[in-house]
């Protein structure tokens, strides 16, 4: 029996993100997005390209050569980036046009395509309460198609989310040459135990956390009548009155959000919160552009 596919528009997500990335000069400075700005080994100079960030120009070398030059770094040529995607059943939830898992799939596809067209290596890990799939980084176009095909398969979204187990797995199994890990999840099941492993992981690799939530993860609808909430996987229903339960729900949601933000801050991890009622292109590009500014190399 053929697996049901998610409602995705991968070509549009990829095209929109690539267009925005080119407009804001992100593609040719991808290494600045994922590195802290230290520890890069200088390799050689190359001609300045119109898509380069102008802050990368080495003016002294350019004056000697009579043309614009930028420094080339070894990591710039061969990044290895892992996308860690939460495929627990909780991601099959939504009150907008996109389920969280559909939003995440399009987001992850856009990022992975940018990685590959930048000439870098894409790897990925899909996890729920266990590691469902781990594929080491490589540059093959087939990597993108495999990644998207797996994310499109609704039957994979099962089980709970065990983030700490995933962190432990990555600590034990990732090659030391890995450049960065980008986590994509709602992080609603993040425990205090995750902080230690996040801290260990961020001491070895650059970490980015993309937090994807549905509006109902943050607040109940403002209606004064009882409603049924149905679990997307089990079908179990609960009767609630948002007018009565809303304030408590919002308070608990905010406390959980602050808790996760605290872990990221304590472990020096940059994070971006996205909600499924807003297209990810503008906030994601803005987030990456800000990282470029913070990590610009000054010569």
N, C-alpha and C positions, 0 to 999 in steps of 0.2 A: 504493500500500500504506500502510495506516494505521500511524503510529509507535506503538511500544510505550510505554505510560505507566508512570511510576514508582508504587510503592506508597505513596501519600500519604493523609493524613487532614488536609487543610487546614482544614476547618471546626472541628475539635476544637482544632487548634493555635492558630488565631485566637481562638476563644472562650476557651480557657484563659488565653492571654496577656492578652487584653483584661480578663478578670475579675481577674487578678492585678494588672494595671496600675492598674485603678480602685481596688482595695483599698488599694494602697500610694501612691495619689495621684500616679501618674506622668503620666497623660495631659495634664493641664492645666499641667504644668511641663516639657513636652518640651524647650523651648528651653534649660532649665538643663542638660539632659543633653548637648546637643551644643555648647554654648558654654563657653568657658573662664571666663566671668564678667566679661569686660571688653569694651568696644567696642559694647555694646548702646545704642541710641539711645532714650532715654525719650520716650514718646509722650503718654500720658495715664494717668488712674486709671480703674479699673473696680471694680465691687462684688466683694467677696470671695465665692468659691464654696466650698461644703463639700469639694469635691474638690481645692482648692488646698492647697499646702504652707503651713502656718501661718507659716513663717519669711518668707514673701513679703509679709506684712501690713505696710503702712506705718502705724505707730501714730500718728505726728504728724498725718498727713493724715486718718486715721480719726477722731481726736479732734475735729479741726476740722469734719468733715462729719457727725459723729454716727452714723457707720456704718463698718463694716469695709471698707477699700479696699486694693487691691494695685496696684502700678505695672504699666503696660502698656508693652511694648517693641515696636518695629517688627518686629524679627525674630521675636517671639513669634507674630505674625500670619501670617508668610509665609516659613517655612523652606523651603529647597530641599535635600533629602537624597538622596544617591546611594547605592545598594547595589551593590557590586562583587562579583560572585559567580564563584568558580572552577568552571568546568564542564569541566575536563580529565578524561580517562578515568580518572585515578587516584582520582577521587571516586566512581567506581562500584565501591566496595569495602566489604565489611562482614563482621563476625563476630557482629553482634548482630541484633536484629529489623529494624534500619534500616541500609541502605547509607549511606555518608557523604553522597551526593548527595540521598538522601531526607530525611535529618535536616536538611541545609542548606536544602532546599526548604521544609520546614515552618517552620523557624526564620525564614527570609527572608520568607515569607508573613506570619507573625505580626507581624514588625517593620514590614513595608510597610503592612499594614492599620492598625496603630497610627498610623503617620505620616499616612495619609489621613484617618482619623477625627478626628485632631487638627487637621484643616484645613490641613495643610501639603502641600508638593509632593514627590512621589515620582519619582525617576529611577533608572535602573539600567544597569549594564554587565555583560555576560556575557563571560567571557574564558577561553581556553585558551592555545594558543601564539600566538593572535591575538585581535583583538576580534571576537567573534561577533555581538554586538548591543549597540547603545548607544541608549537612549531618554532624552531630556532630561526633567527634572522637570516634572510638572504635577499638577493635583489631580483629574483625571478618574477616576471609578471604573473606567473601562475600562483604566486603567493597571495596576490590581491584577490584573484578569483576564488581561491580556496577559502580565504578569510570571509569574503562576502557571502559565499555559498553557505558556510556554516552559520553565520549570523542570521541568515534568512530563514533558517530551518526552525520553525516554531516548536518542534518536538524536543529540541535541546534545552529549552527553558524549563528546567525542573529543579526541585530541591530547594534547600535554604541557601543562604550565602555565608560561607565561612572565610572571611577575609584574612583572619590571622593564619589559618592553615595555608592560604595562598601565599602570604608573605613569607612564611617559613619555607615553603617549597621553592620560591624564587631565590631566597638566600642560599639554599643548598644546591640549586641546580643551574643558576645563571652563569654564563661564561664571564670572567672578570673583564673582558673587553667590551661588554655591553655598555652602551653610552647612556641610555635613558629608559625609563619605564613610565608609560602613561596609563594610569588607572582610570577606568570609566565605570561608575557605579552610582547608585543612590546613597551608598554608605550608611543606610539606615540600620544595618546590623553591625556597626563598628563597635568593638569592645575596648576597654581600657588596655587589655593585653596586646592590642595591635600597636600601641605606641612604641613598645620596645623594639618590635620587628621593623616598624617603619623607620625608627631611628637607625637601626643597623643597616637597613637597605639604603637609606638616603646618605649614609656615610660612604657607600661604595658607588652608587649610581645617582644620576640626576632623576628626581621623581616629580611628576606632575599629576595632580588629581583633578579629574573633571567630574563634578558632582551633578548628576542629572535627576531632577525631581519633577513629579507631576504636581500641579497646583494643590491637589487634594492631599499631598504629602505634608503640606504646610498649614492648610486650613480647610475646614468643612464648608460646604455651600451655605449661604446665608438664607435659609428657609425655615419657617416655623411649622414644620410638620414632621412626622416620623417617616424615616426612609429606611430601606433595606440596603445594606452594603454587602456585596457578594464577593467572596474570595475568587480571584480569576482562575485558579487551578483546581481547587477542591469543590467549588460551587457552594460552600458553606455560607450561610447568610446571617447577619446580625441586624437587629432592629434598633435604630438610634434616633434621637431628636437633635439635630445640629444646633438648634437654639439653646438647648440645655447643655449639650456636651461640647459645644464649639470652643468656648474659652479654655477649658481644660485641655482639649486636643491641641489647640494652638500653643499653649504654654509648654506642653510636653514636646511638641515638634520643634519649638524654638530652643528648648534646652538641649535636645539631641543635636541640633544644628550647631550650636555653640560648642558642644562637647567635641564634635568632629573637627571643627575649626581650630579648637585648642590643641588637638593632637597634631594637626598639620603645622601649626605655628611652632609648636615645641620641637618638631622634627625637621624644621626648615624646608617644608614642602609647599610649593606654590599650588594654589587651588583656584578653580573657577566653578561657580555654581550656575547651572543652566536649568531652565524650566521648559517643559514641553509645549507651553503656549507661546513660546518665542523662538523663532528660527535661530539656530546656533551660529550662523555665519558671522554676523557683526560682533557679538560678544567674544567669540573665539578669536577672531582676527585681532580685535582690540587687546585681548589678553596676551597673545603671542607678540604683538607689536611692542607692548610694554616690556615684555621680557627681553626683547632685542635691545631696547633702549638701556635697560639696566645692565645688560651684559656687553654693551658695545666696547670694542677694544680701542684703546687710545694709544697712539704711537707718538 
